[in-house]
Each structure stands twice: as C-alpha cells, then as structure tokens.
Amino acid sequence: MQTNASRRVFLSAAVAGAGGMLLSGSALPSRLPYGGALKRDPFTLGVASGDPTADGIVLWTRLALEPTAPDGLGGMPSGSFDVDWQLAADERFSKIVKSGTATAGVAQGHSVHVEVNGLEPGREYFYRFRVDGHVSPVGRTRTAPTGLSPLTFAMAACAQWEHGYYTAYRRISEQDPDLVVHLGDYIYEYESGGYTAPTGIVRRHAGRKCQSLGDYRLRLAQYKSDPDLQAAHQVAPWLVVFDDHEVENNWAGPFSSTDAAAFAQRKAAAFRAYYENMPLRRGTLQKGGSIRINRRISWGTLATFHLLDTRQFRDDQACDDGDRAGCDERLDAGRTILGADQRGWILDGLNRSQARWNLIGQQIIMAQRDFKTGPGVDVNMDTWDGYAADRTRLLEGIKASGAANPVVLTGDAHTHYAATLKPDFADPDSPHVAVELVTSSISSDGDGYRDAAGIAETMRENPHFSYIDQRRGYIVCSVSPEEMRAEFRTLDYITRRGAPAKTSARFTIPSGHAQLSA
C-alpha cells in the first residue's frame, strides 16, 4: 500500500499525461504487429477500470485516432488490433503482476475490456496498454478488501458537454478516492443546441442527435476525450449506471418520448455503445438488445453497493410526464419503476446482506419533492414521486429486511439534496427508513447558484430535506464501521475553467441511525 505522499506523486503525474517516469520501468512487449499502421496516438480516450472484487478488476480502453470522426469509429483503420496490457504492483511497473493481449476490433468499436483475476484483496495496482508502438496513460486501480477496511468514494452524475467544463471531474481526481460511483447521464443525446443551459452553450456537440450506433459511439468518444474526465477515470475504479440521457430524455421501458417506431433499435444501439465505452464485465450486454446494470459490488464486509436500473423496467410516466399536481394516476398501486423481478432482487439481497452499510445506487430522486406552496403536492412524474406505491413497497421492504444502515445514492436532479426517507411523507410519525444523498451535476444546467429564499421555502414544504444547493458539484463519502460522513462539494462556476471546489456542507450518518447529523 502506498503512502499518501507517494499516491500524490502518482496523481500529479497521471493527470499531467502518460510520459515521464511512469513509463520508465519494465517494457511492454516490443512486437509491432502492424508495422506502424497507427501513425498517431490511439489512446485519445484514456483508460479506465471498474467493478472491483476482492481478487479482480475490469480494465478498459478504446482506440480512437480522431474521437469525433463522423462514423463513430474514431478514425481507426479497418481490421483488428492486438492490444497488450500490463498490471503492476507499483507505478514504475518494476513489479508486473499480470499481463496479456486483447483484441480491439471494429465490431466492438475498437474497445478493450480485460477482466483480471487472481489479485490480492484491498490493494492498489497500476495498469497500461500498448498497441503498434503507442503506450497509453497509466491508470491506478484497486481491488476490494475482505474485511472492514474504510472506504472513501465520490458520487457524480449529469455531465452535459455543451453546458460547461468538467472541472468537477478534475476536482474528484484530486480527492484521491478509493472508488467513484457515477449515477447516470454520463452523456447527453441532443443535437448541438438541443438543450440550452441558462448560462448558455460553452462548447458544441459533434454529430447529430444520437439515434444510431455510430451516433452514440461518436458522442461517447467526444465526452471521453475530455482530459478532466480522463483524470477522474485514471485515479480509481468506477461503478457506473445509466439514467435516461444515455439513450433519450425521460424514456421509460419500451416508451420513447420522440420516436416510438424505431425505439427498440435505438435503445439497443445506445446500450451497446454504453458497454463499449465503460469498464463493465462481459455479461452486461444481454440477448434481445437489453443490458443488465443492476448488480452488487461488495467492499469487504464494510459495504455493499446495490446498483439499480430505474429505466428499463418502469411503466410510462403518469399524466403525460412533467411536474403535475392532482395526478391520481401516479398513486396507482399497480405502477412500477423497478419491475417485480428487480424489486425482488434488491429486497432479497438486502435480506441476505451481512454488510455494515448497504448503499443503494440509483438514478432519480427517491424522497418526495413537493414544488407547491401550501396544501396539496406538485411533483415530478419522472422521479419516484410518479411511482409512489412502488416507492412505499421498496421502503417498507428495506425496513422489513433489517439490512444495516441503508443509504440511497442518487443523481439526476442537478441539485445537491440530503434527505431522510420514510414510507409516508405526509405522516410526521412515519418511521425514518434510510438516508438519501443526492449529488448535483458535474456540468448540466451550467453555472449554478444558491437561492436561499427558494431553498427555505422548499424545505418548509419538504421537512425531510436537511440540505439543498443548486450549484454544480459532487459528493465525497467516507465510510467506517462506526459512521458515514458526506461532504457536499460545490463549484461556483463551470462555464470557465479552473474553478476551485469547496465543501459547502458536511453530514454524518451514525451507524444504526437512519438520520443526518450536521
């Protein structure tokens, strides 16, 4: 295990690029099977790792000479390329632990997914790739521990390219997390100018509105070409789940909001491109054009991440979607957001869990969020408020499971929230079942703000909220057997580069208590 000082050396070098001492250790295999067919650096999309286990990790890269090439294939020559990879115990690669060769072909968008096993639990590793004489940046990753080792992870979501720069990703990389949990809207599907932030458009989407496999590959490549995003991937393994914009705004199961006739094919293309560009395991893509992102990742006996899918199995939004008051359809007991099978999966996992903390990663705000002042409620149909009965079933199931310390981790809202969750938000005596932490956006909606008067009014209508902040940012969580601490990090602007991040609020969740302590 590195000291904090040596880890900072790695972070400093890694975010600066792949050159220098990090590549001066043991050489990668020297064969050049294509005689120099790739005349430029093909590692323009960086490297990543994800889904750690106690003895394994997924390593990822994707070759692209021109990330915004119109066909989505990154300007790569036709054919397949052998990509050598190494995993080392040190950043100088003097102690190579595992190595091998993977194939990057056209059919996979020239992506590489390496599932490495047989590693030691709870330790750092370093990895890199080589193809045709070119060497990738170095990534740092880690395996999960087997015991109660402390955990620090960052929560992120919602990074609209056109709305601003990814400074928040850079600040995450500087936090030195053990893990990053990305809760959706990694990309946005709109054509250039199709979704304008209040603070305007800072940079332009390449390509058209995403519809085909090539469109989604192009969009993902453009986003992944960002150096701040690459820095966040380089320093830690990621757990990823998608929300709606990886496919289309507010899609619901088989229902499209724009093009129902071709939606099944569009979803399949989006899912395939998403897999190609994320550090996910081979079994993620399913037959019939679906994808499985609900899964469990254990961090020893300290924490289990239960990752949910709130898009593929949901009913269509009630009352034609949007913010609605007086929508009785949303209360229908038969409506579901999880689907019966997934609800059974999450509750069974909670019933069986022996973890000290049960962290439920999902996409859309679970707490009731009433926008109406006075009697009655005005809520958003795309969130759990539009599926109120399913929320009650889940929260009652969580309570009945007896699972220790459930905490819901959420994205989507473009606003920081801290809340307590209960089966009946209208009943002051309804029991507190869990805590919800909602991260604001990386860039979506442009430069944020803090409306103190509006926040106070929202909290009067929603007394289960303990904190609200409309600025851009992320959350850093530190977990020990005794408590979980959450730091809400904010940036005052993202339409210009270089904003510092500051801690705007801190909360502690004591073990055994579903409540927030400032």
FENWOHU-V597640 format. One record per residue. N is the residue number from 1. RES is the residue in one letter. SS is DSSP state (H for helix, E for strand, L for the rest). PHI is phi in degrees with one decimal (none if undefined). PSI is psi in whole degrees, -180 to 180 (none if undefined). Layout:
N;RES;SS;PHI;PSI / N;RES;SS;PHI;PSI
This chain:
1;M;L;none;134 / 2;Q;L;-76.3;156 / 3;T;L;-75.5;163 / 4;N;H;-58.9;-37 / 5;A;H;-63.7;-47 / 6;S;H;-68.6;-31 / 7;R;H;-66.6;-37 / 8;R;H;-65.0;-36 / 9;V;H;-59.9;-46 / 10;F;H;-61.2;-48 / 11;L;H;-58.6;-44 / 12;S;H;-61.6;-44 / 13;A;H;-73.3;-39 / 14;A;H;-65.3;-44 / 15;V;H;-73.4;-17 / 16;A;H;-83.2;-21 / 17;G;L;142.2;-174 / 18;A;L;-95.8;-4 / 19;G;L;-81.4;-173 / 20;G;H;76.4;-154 / 21;M;H;-62.3;-26 / 22;L;H;-62.5;-22 / 23;L;H;-109.3;14 / 24;S;L;-94.9;3 / 25;G;L;-88.0;-145 / 26;S;L;-57.0;136 / 27;A;L;-75.4;147 / 28;L;L;-73.5;163 / 29;P;L;-50.1;136 / 30;S;L;-91.1;-7 / 31;R;L;-65.0;143 / 32;L;L;-120.5;85 / 33;P;L;-65.5;-16 / 34;Y;L;-114.6;14 / 35;G;L;58.8;32 / 36;G;L;80.2;38 / 37;A;L;-67.9;-28 / 38;L;L;-98.1;102 / 39;K;L;-79.9;-15 / 40;R;L;-127.4;171 / 41;D;L;-63.2;121 / 42;P;L;-91.2;-1 / 43;F;E;-97.3;43 / 44;T;L;-73.0;-12 / 45;L;L;-102.8;4 / 46;G;L;78.6;-161 / 47;V;E;-134.8;163 / 48;A;E;-158.0;162 / 49;S;E;-140.8;163 / 50;G;E;-168.5;175 / 51;D;L;45.7;60 / 52;P;L;-69.8;146 / 53;T;L;-120.1;-179 / 54;A;L;-67.5;-22 / 55;D;L;-128.2;13 / 56;G;L;-158.2;173 / 57;I;E;-159.4;156 / 58;V;E;-102.1;128 / 59;L;E;-107.1;143 / 60;W;E;-138.9;146 / 61;T;E;-155.9;168 / 62;R;E;-143.5;131 / 63;L;L;-82.5;134 / 64;A;E;-158.2;118 / 65;L;L;-79.2;-36 / 66;E;L;-131.5;95 / 67;P;L;-54.5;-33 / 68;T;L;-102.9;26 / 69;A;L;-57.5;135 / 70;P;L;-58.4;-30 / 71;D;L;-81.7;-3 / 72;G;L;81.8;2 / 73;L;L;-98.9;13 / 74;G;L;67.2;21 / 75;G;L;68.3;20 / 76;M;L;-81.6;145 / 77;P;L;-62.8;157 / 78;S;L;-66.4;160 / 79;G;L;99.0;-177 / 80;S;L;-111.7;156 / 81;F;E;-129.0;136 / 82;D;E;-80.3;124 / 83;V;E;-113.5;116 / 84;D;E;-82.2;146 / 85;W;E;-137.0;153 / 86;Q;E;-136.4;145 / 87;L;E;-124.1;128 / 88;A;E;-126.5;159 / 89;A;L;-83.9;-9 / 90;D;L;-142.1;158 / 91;E;L;-72.6;-14 / 92;R;L;-88.5;-5 / 93;F;L;60.4;36 / 94;S;L;-85.9;-15 / 95;K;L;-126.5;85 / 96;I;E;-74.5;125 / 97;V;E;-97.0;-45 / 98;K;E;-141.7;152 / 99;S;E;-157.7;164 / 100;G;E;176.5;-170 / 101;T;E;-133.5;134 / 102;A;E;-122.2;160 / 103;T;E;-105.0;130 / 104;A;E;-110.6;109 / 105;G;L;-118.2;169 / 106;V;H;-60.2;-40 / 107;A;H;-61.7;-27 / 108;Q;H;-103.7;18 / 109;G;L;61.9;28 / 110;H;L;57.3;32 / 111;S;E;-94.2;158 / 112;V;E;-130.7;129 / 113;H;E;-122.7;114 / 114;V;E;-110.8;121 / 115;E;E;-99.1;106 / 116;V;E;-96.7;131 / 117;N;L;-125.7;175 / 118;G;L;77.2;28 / 119;L;L;-98.4;169 / 120;E;L;-82.8;144 / 121;P;L;-73.6;149 / 122;G;L;62.6;38 / 123;R;L;-140.3;161 / 124;E;E;-82.6;149 / 125;Y;E;-137.7;164 / 126;F;E;-127.8;145 / 127;Y;E;-141.3;158 / 128;R;E;-159.1;166 / 129;F;E;-127.8;159 / 130;R;E;-144.0;139 / 131;V;E;-146.8;132 / 132;D;L;51.4;38 / 133;G;L;88.1;-7 / 134;H;E;-98.2;138 / 135;V;E;-114.0;136 / 136;S;L;-76.6;168 / 137;P;L;-57.8;160 / 138;V;L;-92.8;133 / 139;G;E;-109.2;150 / 140;R;E;-108.4;138 / 141;T;E;-140.1;-178 / 142;R;E;-157.2;153 / 143;T;L;-90.2;160 / 144;A;L;-73.9;150 / 145;P;L;-79.3;180 / 146;T;L;-109.7;-12 / 147;G;L;-117.7;-139 / 148;L;L;-102.4;33 / 149;S;L;-60.4;137 / 150;P;L;-59.7;158 / 151;L;E;-135.7;135 / 152;T;E;-121.2;124 / 153;F;E;-134.8;154 / 154;A;E;-107.6;142 / 155;M;E;-107.3;134 / 156;A;E;-143.5;158 / 157;A;L;-167.4;160 / 158;C;L;62.3;88 / 159;A;L;-125.8;76 / 160;Q;L;-72.2;117 / 161;W;H;-54.5;-45 / 162;E;H;-74.0;-18 / 163;H;H;-85.2;-12 / 164;G;L;164.3;-176 / 165;Y;L;-90.8;159 / 166;Y;L;-92.0;41 / 167;T;H;-57.4;-34 / 168;A;H;-63.2;-35 / 169;Y;H;-63.0;-42 / 170;R;H;-60.3;-43 / 171;R;H;-66.7;-34 / 172;I;H;-61.4;-44 / 173;S;H;-60.2;-33 / 174;E;H;-78.1;-12 / 175;Q;L;-80.1;-11 / 176;D;L;59.5;50 / 177;P;L;-75.0;157 / 178;D;L;-75.7;-26 / 179;L;E;-156.6;149 / 180;V;E;-120.5;132 / 181;V;E;-111.6;112 / 182;H;E;-102.5;123 / 183;L;L;-106.0;20 / 184;G;L;118.1;166 / 185;D;L;59.3;49 / 186;Y;L;-65.6;-37 / 187;I;L;-127.5;170 / 188;Y;L;-124.3;141 / 189;E;L;-88.9;-7 / 190;Y;L;-67.8;155 / 191;E;L;-67.3;167 / 192;S;L;-59.7;128 / 193;G;L;81.9;4 / 194;G;L;-75.0;-15 / 195;Y;L;-146.0;102 / 196;T;L;-99.4;131 / 197;A;L;-78.4;157 / 198;P;L;-55.6;-29 / 199;T;L;-96.6;14 / 200;G;L;90.9;-177 / 201;I;L;-100.0;128 / 202;V;L;-97.6;-39 / 203;R;L;-147.4;159 / 204;R;L;-103.9;142 / 205;H;L;-64.1;141 / 206;A;L;-89.5;148 / 207;G;L;80.1;-178 / 208;R;L;-91.7;-176 / 209;K;L;-57.1;136 / 210;C;L;-70.1;123 / 211;Q;L;-137.0;-40 / 212;S;L;-101.3;171 / 213;L;H;-58.9;-43 / 214;G;H;-61.2;-39 / 215;D;H;-61.7;-47 / 216;Y;H;-69.1;-37 / 217;R;H;-61.4;-43 / 218;L;H;-61.8;-46 / 219;R;H;-63.9;-44 / 220;L;H;-63.8;-39 / 221;A;H;-64.6;-41 / 222;Q;H;-60.5;-48 / 223;Y;H;-62.0;-43 / 224;K;H;-74.3;-11 / 225;S;L;-74.9;-11 / 226;D;L;-70.2;127 / 227;P;H;-67.0;-29 / 228;D;H;-70.5;-40 / 229;L;H;-64.5;-43 / 230;Q;H;-60.5;-38 / 231;A;H;-62.1;-41 / 232;A;H;-67.0;-35 / 233;H;H;-70.0;-33 / 234;Q;H;-69.8;-25 / 235;V;H;-94.2;-12 / 236;A;L;-163.2;156 / 237;P;E;-70.1;153 / 238;W;E;-116.5;147 / 239;L;E;-109.4;125 / 240;V;E;-123.7;143 / 241;V;L;-138.4;151 / 242;F;L;-97.9;162 / 243;D;L;-115.3;-127 / 244;D;L;-96.0;-39 / 245;H;L;-72.1;-14 / 246;E;L;-64.5;-16 / 247;V;L;-121.4;-69 / 248;E;L;-163.5;147 / 249;N;L;-54.3;126 / 250;N;L;57.0;32 / 251;W;L;-69.5;156 / 252;A;E;-144.3;107 / 253;G;L;55.1;-123 / 254;P;L;-84.4;3 / 255;F;E;-99.5;127 / 256;S;L;-100.2;151 / 257;S;L;-92.1;-4 / 258;T;L;-133.9;-37 / 259;D;L;-145.2;77 / 260;A;H;-63.8;-32 / 261;A;H;-62.9;-40 / 262;A;H;-110.5;18 / 263;F;H;-69.7;-37 / 264;A;H;-60.6;-43 / 265;Q;H;-68.8;-37 / 266;R;H;-65.8;-43 / 267;K;H;-59.7;-46 / 268;A;H;-60.8;-40 / 269;A;H;-65.2;-44 / 270;A;H;-63.7;-43 / 271;F;H;-62.8;-43 / 272;R;H;-63.3;-46 / 273;A;H;-64.1;-38 / 274;Y;H;-60.9;-48 / 275;Y;H;-59.8;-45 / 276;E;H;-58.2;-28 / 277;N;L;-107.1;8 / 278;M;L;-125.6;152 / 279;P;L;-79.2;71 / 280;L;L;-113.9;157 / 281;R;L;-79.3;159 / 282;R;H;-58.0;-32 / 283;G;H;-75.6;2 / 284;T;H;-65.2;-46 / 285;L;E;-73.5;136 / 286;Q;L;-114.8;161 / 287;K;H;-66.2;151 / 288;G;H;83.6;12 / 289;G;H;85.3;10 / 290;S;L;-98.4;177 / 291;I;E;-145.2;145 / 292;R;L;-110.9;110 / 293;I;L;-110.2;-12 / 294;N;L;-76.3;125 / 295;R;E;-164.2;171 / 296;R;E;-119.4;137 / 297;I;E;-126.7;123 / 298;S;E;-98.6;136 / 299;W;E;-107.2;77 / 300;G;L;60.4;-145 / 301;T;L;-93.4;0 / 302;L;L;-74.7;-48 / 303;A;E;-146.9;145 / 304;T;E;-121.8;130 / 305;F;E;-92.8;120 / 306;H;E;-104.4;105 / 307;L;E;-97.1;127 / 308;L;L;-107.0;161 / 309;D;L;-118.5;109 / 310;T;L;-103.6;20 / 311;R;L;-117.6;-49 / 312;Q;L;-68.0;-27 / 313;F;L;-114.7;7 / 314;R;L;-83.2;155 / 315;D;L;-73.0;163 / 316;D;L;-61.2;152 / 317;Q;L;-61.2;144 / 318;A;H;-72.8;154 / 319;C;H;51.9;39 / 320;D;H;64.3;25 / 321;D;L;70.6;179 / 322;G;L;87.2;-173 / 323;D;E;-83.8;127 / 324;R;E;-138.4;143 / 325;A;E;-111.0;145 / 326;G;L;68.6;29 / 327;C;L;-93.1;97 / 328;D;H;-70.0;-26 / 329;E;H;-58.8;-33 / 330;R;H;-65.8;-19 / 331;L;H;-91.2;-4 / 332;D;L;-56.2;126 / 333;A;L;-64.5;-22 / 334;G;L;-84.1;-9 / 335;R;L;-77.7;144 / 336;T;L;-136.6;148 / 337;I;L;-108.5;-26 / 338;L;L;-96.2;-27 / 339;G;L;82.1;149 / 340;A;H;-62.0;-41 / 341;D;H;-64.8;-45 / 342;Q;H;-70.0;-36 / 343;R;H;-62.6;-41 / 344;G;H;-62.8;-38 / 345;W;H;-64.4;-47 / 346;I;H;-68.4;-41 / 347;L;H;-70.3;-37 / 348;D;H;-63.3;-42 / 349;G;H;-64.3;-38 / 350;L;H;-68.6;-39 / 351;N;H;-60.1;-35 / 352;R;H;-89.4;-13 / 353;S;L;-64.4;135 / 354;Q;L;-109.3;6 / 355;A;L;-71.6;151 / 356;R;L;-70.4;-31 / 357;W;E;-130.3;135 / 358;N;E;-116.3;107 / 359;L;E;-103.8;114 / 360;I;E;-100.7;102 / 361;G;E;-87.6;124 / 362;Q;L;-154.7;-180 / 363;Q;L;-99.9;-40 / 364;I;L;-120.6;149 / 365;I;L;-57.8;130 / 366;M;L;-91.5;-36 / 367;A;L;-63.8;146 / 368;Q;L;-62.6;135 / 369;R;L;-128.8;98 / 370;D;L;-90.6;120 / 371;F;L;-90.1;-4 / 372;K;L;-97.0;134 / 373;T;L;-86.3;129 / 374;G;L;95.9;-165 / 375;P;L;-60.9;154 / 376;G;L;81.9;172 / 377;V;L;-131.4;148 / 378;D;E;-127.6;112 / 379;V;E;-131.6;166 / 380;N;E;-90.9;127 / 381;M;L;-73.7;-17 / 382;D;L;-84.2;-13 / 383;T;L;-94.8;-174 / 384;W;H;-62.5;-21 / 385;D;H;-61.0;-28 / 386;G;H;-80.3;-3 / 387;Y;H;-137.5;55 / 388;A;H;-61.8;-38 / 389;A;H;-67.1;-39 / 390;D;H;-66.9;-35 / 391;R;H;-63.0;-44 / 392;T;H;-62.2;-43 / 393;R;H;-60.1;-43 / 394;L;H;-66.4;-47 / 395;L;H;-65.9;-40 / 396;E;H;-65.1;-37 / 397;G;H;-66.5;-39 / 398;I;H;-60.7;-46 / 399;K;H;-63.4;-44 / 400;A;H;-67.0;-27 / 401;S;H;-67.2;-27 / 402;G;L;73.4;9 / 403;A;L;-59.9;138 / 404;A;L;-73.5;134 / 405;N;L;48.9;63 / 406;P;E;-73.4;132 / 407;V;E;-133.5;127 / 408;V;E;-93.2;129 / 409;L;E;-109.9;126 / 410;T;E;-135.7;152 / 411;G;L;-120.3;-143 / 412;D;L;74.1;-37 / 413;A;L;-79.0;-13 / 414;H;L;60.7;20 / 415;T;L;-147.6;141 / 416;H;E;-75.1;134 / 417;Y;E;-137.4;147 / 418;A;E;-125.8;130 / 419;A;E;-147.6;161 / 420;T;E;-105.8;145 / 421;L;E;-109.3;137 / 422;K;L;-146.1;154 / 423;P;L;-61.5;-32 / 424;D;L;-129.9;104 / 425;F;L;-74.9;-14 / 426;A;L;-84.4;-13 / 427;D;L;-105.6;112 / 428;P;L;-60.2;-24 / 429;D;L;-93.5;0 / 430;S;L;-60.7;136 / 431;P;L;-67.2;146 / 432;H;L;-77.2;121 / 433;V;L;-99.3;-40 / 434;A;E;-155.6;169 / 435;V;E;-105.3;144 / 436;E;E;-118.7;131 / 437;L;E;-114.1;120 / 438;V;E;-113.1;122 / 439;T;L;-88.9;143 / 440;S;L;-70.1;-174 / 441;S;L;-89.0;156 / 442;I;L;-69.1;-43 / 443;S;L;-147.9;-17 / 444;S;L;-60.7;133 / 445;D;L;80.0;11 / 446;G;L;67.3;-160 / 447;D;L;-54.5;130 / 448;G;L;-85.5;-165 / 449;Y;L;-161.9;173 / 450;R;L;-133.9;103 / 451;D;L;-93.1;93 / 452;A;H;-61.1;-42 / 453;A;H;-67.1;-43 / 454;G;H;-65.2;-38 / 455;I;H;-62.9;-45 / 456;A;H;-60.5;-41 / 457;E;H;-66.7;-43 / 458;T;H;-62.1;-39 / 459;M;H;-72.5;-29 / 460;R;H;-65.1;-40 / 461;E;H;-76.4;-23 / 462;N;L;-130.0;76 / 463;P;L;-66.0;-11 / 464;H;L;-78.5;-7 / 465;F;E;-85.8;135 / 466;S;E;-106.0;-17 / 467;Y;E;-159.5;141 / 468;I;E;-143.6;139 / 469;D;E;-154.6;124 / 470;Q;L;-90.0;7 / 471;R;L;-79.6;161 / 472;R;E;-70.5;156 / 473;G;E;162.4;-157 / 474;Y;E;-157.9;174 / 475;I;E;-123.1;139 / 476;V;E;-113.3;124 / 477;C;E;-113.5;133 / 478;S;E;-116.5;124 / 479;V;E;-119.2;130 / 480;S;L;-131.0;172 / 481;P;L;-59.2;-29 / 482;E;L;-90.1;-28 / 483;E;E;-162.3;165 / 484;M;E;-123.4;127 / 485;R;E;-110.8;134 / 486;A;E;-120.2;124 / 487;E;E;-108.3;119 / 488;F;E;-86.7;113 / 489;R;E;-100.3;136 / 490;T;E;-131.9;152 / 491;L;E;-121.5;137 / 492;D;L;-77.0;-20 / 493;Y;L;-156.1;153 / 494;I;L;-138.7;2 / 495;T;L;-80.4;-8 / 496;R;L;-125.9;154 / 497;R;L;-77.1;158 / 498;G;L;90.6;10 / 499;A;L;-63.6;137 / 500;P;L;-74.2;158 / 501;A;L;-107.5;142 / 502;K;E;-133.0;155 / 503;T;E;-84.4;115 / 504;S;E;-94.8;-19 / 505;A;E;-159.9;149 / 506;R;E;-130.2;138 / 507;F;E;-135.3;149 / 508;T;E;-119.5;137 / 509;I;E;-112.4;105 / 510;P;E;-68.8;143 / 511;S;L;-58.7;133 / 512;G;L;90.6;1 / 513;H;L;-134.3;118 / 514;A;L;-83.5;66 / 515;Q;L;-152.5;158 / 516;L;L;-101.3;133 / 517;S;E;-119.6;123 / 518;A;L;-72.2;none
